[in-house]
Amino acid sequence: MKTSSSSTVTATITTTDSTAITAMIIMATSQLQQQQQQQQQPYNEQQLYDPYPDLTQISAIRFIFIFFYALIMISAALGNLLIIYIVISNRKMRTIVNYYIVNLACCDILISVFVLPTKMLELLAPAEWLALNNTWCTVMSFLQSVMVFASLLTLVATCFERYFAIVHPLKSRMQQGKRRTYRILLAVWLLSSFASLPNLLHGSMAVINVLKSEYGTIARLTCMPTFDDEFRMVYFTILFICLYLIPLALIAFTCFCIARALLRTSILHRQGSLLRQEVNRRKVGKMILVVVVSFTIAWTPYFLISVITQYQKENYFDKHDYYFTMLSINLFGFLHSSINPVIYLTMSARFQKGFMRLLRLVVCCQKPKENVGHTSIPDPGTSSRYSPNGNINNMPKIILT
């Protein structure tokens, strides 16, 4: 009897323990599934002040932004493609400074083709479209940072190249070369990618915001970084100092030296090829100065707002006009991508000739004439092995084949 009773008690305890363990397993499994569902959920909702006034709630203002964003996107893509074609299609245009210009044009094309449309979807498209997700937001935040930093560092490298070419021309001829230019451009992209890496590692989150005010109601799917507050403040402060203030200080120093050299140096005593080289060097220097000034004006609001909002005790974006402000400062920055080709075509005779050659090719359907295989005729009054006396009539007949 005792043996039977003890075995019964043991069986009861065993059954009770197995039931409790099974219940615990079921509860843990359900909690794990809920956590996975929350992690896999591509969209989150964020509560803002109600009412939340934003000028983009007005339809007319949204249409104005859409028009200008589309105009900049098309003009920047076509204009910078034109600049790249002009440089690549003409060997005489493949100079060191033009390599930097091509690199800057590549940055502008990537901005206009990838970053700018994403910003339009993020800040202007209705949230019901579900056009963005966490992965795409992360990639685009990383790409935008890389492009902006690469553009700024390319301008720094370009200014130093012009500084040595104008202020120290002999040192420039000895040290500057295509291989060195390639290494500098590679360093520009590596440094820009490294500085933007936290955007890729921490990621961004697609957040749905519904804004209501007397202006109307809008719902937007916005990309928000997932940095914690302390890291965000340190990160944006370092970027502002190391990748904005210091590069701008270097640009200001080189531009000041270039401008002083252009104003002080006289070219009246130079003749022939030296005169042409000096005139061309001055024109390129002035063109780079204009590009630098336009970049500084275009992107300064973006950098300033990015760092100022980190130190505000009460962020005004939490109360009003987040979308209008972000659309405005991004539009101002993207405008630089479409202005650059205009600066090149306006201030450089070589780019103007390349554009006219392409225009004739498109309009008249004619192939551009190649200089290879043709013999050039010297100008009258210049000595040559065909015309010792400088008389073009003494030259033998040349048959062009």
RADAZI-V81229 format. One line per field, one symbol per residue. ss: DSSP state (2 for helix, 1 for strand, 0 for the rest). psi: psi as a letter, one per 30 degrees, with the letter a starting at -180 (. if undefined). burial: b if it has 9 or more other ideal C-beta (glycine too) atoms within 8 Angstrom, else e. A space follows every 50 residues. Layout:
ss: ???
psi: ???
burial: ???
This chain:
ss: 02222222222222222222222222222222222222220011100000 00002220222222222222222222222222222222202220022222 22222222222222222222222201222000022222222222222222 22222222222222222022222220022222222222222222222222 22011111111110011111111110002222222222222222222222 22222222222222000000022222222222222222222222222222 22222222222000022200022222222222222222222222222022 22222222222222000000000000000000000000000222000000 0
psi: eeeeeeeeeeeeeeeeeeeeeeeeeeeeeeeeeeeeeeefjfklkkklkj ljkkfffkeeeeeeeeeeeeeeeeeeeeeeeeeeeeeefjeffileefee eeeeeeeeeeefeeeeeeeeeeffkkfffhflaeeeeeeeeeeeeeeeee eeeeeeeeeeeeeeeeeieeeeeeekleeeeeeeeeeeeeeeeeffeeee eellkjkkkjkkaffaklkkjkkklgkleeeeeeefeeeeeegdeeeeee eeeeeeeeeeeeeekkgffklbeeeeeeeeeeeeeeeeeeeeeeeeeefe eeeeeeeeffgkejkfffelheeeeeeeeeeeefeeefeeeeeefefkee eeeeeeeeeeeeefhkkkkkfkfkkkklkkfkklffieggkfffklkkjk .
burial: eeeeeeeeeeeeeeeeeeeeeeeeeeeeeeeeeeeeeeeeeebeeeeeee ebbbbbbbeebbeebbebbbbbbebbbebbbbbbbbbebbeebbebbbbb bbbbbbbbbbbbbbbbbbbbbbbbbebeeeebbbebbbbbbbbbbbbbbb bbbbbbbbbbbbbbbbbebeebeeebeeebbbebbeebbebbbebbbbbb ebbbbbbbbebebeeeebbbbbbbbebeeebbbebbbebbbbbbebbbeb beebbebbbebbeeeebeeeeeeebeebbebbbbbbbbbbbbebbbebbe bbbebbbebbeeeeeebeebbebbbbbbbbbbbbbbbbbbbbbbbebbeb bbebbebbebbeeeeeeeeeeeeeeeebeeeeeeeebeeeeeeebeeeee e
